[in-house]
Amino acid sequence: MTTVDTRIVLTIEEAARRLGIGRTTMYALVKTGQIRTVTIGRLRRVPAFCLDEYVRNLLSEETALETAA
């Protein structure tokens, strides 16, 4: 049985796990602004809805059939 995480903000590592990507890739996405984050005190957190937003943006990008793998 899997549990649903209902927290509204995640650490970088938790967000990476949720997307199924590596920590380094997640940091690169944050650094380039592809995934938005918030600062709470000295902590950097990823709002859960920003992961959904990122995936929606990926889906909305047009991919030419010639470049698709």
C-alpha positions in Angstrom: 0.0 0.0 0.0 1.4 3.4 -0.9 0.7 6.6 1.1 0.0 9.9 -0.4 2.3 12.7 0.8 0.1 15.8 1.4 2.8 18.2 2.4 2.7 21.4 0.4 6.4 22.0 0.3 9.2 19.5 -0.3 13.0 19.4 0.1 15.0 19.3 -3.1 15.7 15.6 -2.6 12.0 14.8 -1.9 11.0 16.7 -5.1 13.6 14.8 -7.1 12.3 11.5 -5.8 8.7 12.5 -6.6 9.8 13.3 -10.2 11.9 10.2 -10.4 15.1 12.1 -11.3 18.4 12.6 -9.6 19.3 15.2 -7.1 21.8 16.9 -9.4 19.3 17.1 -12.2 16.8 18.6 -9.7 19.3 21.3 -8.6 20.0 22.1 -12.3 16.2 22.6 -12.9 15.9 24.8 -9.9 19.0 26.8 -10.9 17.7 27.5 -14.4 14.3 28.5 -13.1 12.4 25.6 -14.7 11.1 24.6 -11.3 10.2 27.4 -8.9 11.1 27.3 -5.3 10.5 29.3 -2.1 12.8 30.3 0.7 11.5 29.7 4.3 14.1 31.1 6.6 17.3 29.7 5.4 15.7 26.7 3.8 15.0 26.2 0.1 11.7 24.3 -0.6 9.8 23.2 -3.6 6.0 23.8 -3.5 4.3 20.6 -4.6 2.2 22.4 -7.2 5.4 23.6 -8.9 6.2 20.0 -9.8 2.8 19.7 -11.4 3.4 23.1 -13.2 6.8 21.8 -14.5 5.3 18.6 -15.9 2.4 20.6 -17.5 5.0 22.9 -19.1 6.8 19.9 -20.5 3.6 18.5 -22.0 2.7 21.9 -23.6 6.1 22.2 -25.4 5.7 21.2 -29.0 7.9 18.3 -30.0 8.7 17.8 -33.6 8.3 14.2 -34.7 11.8 14.3 -36.3 13.4 15.1 -33.0 11.4 12.7 -30.8 13.3 9.6 -29.8 
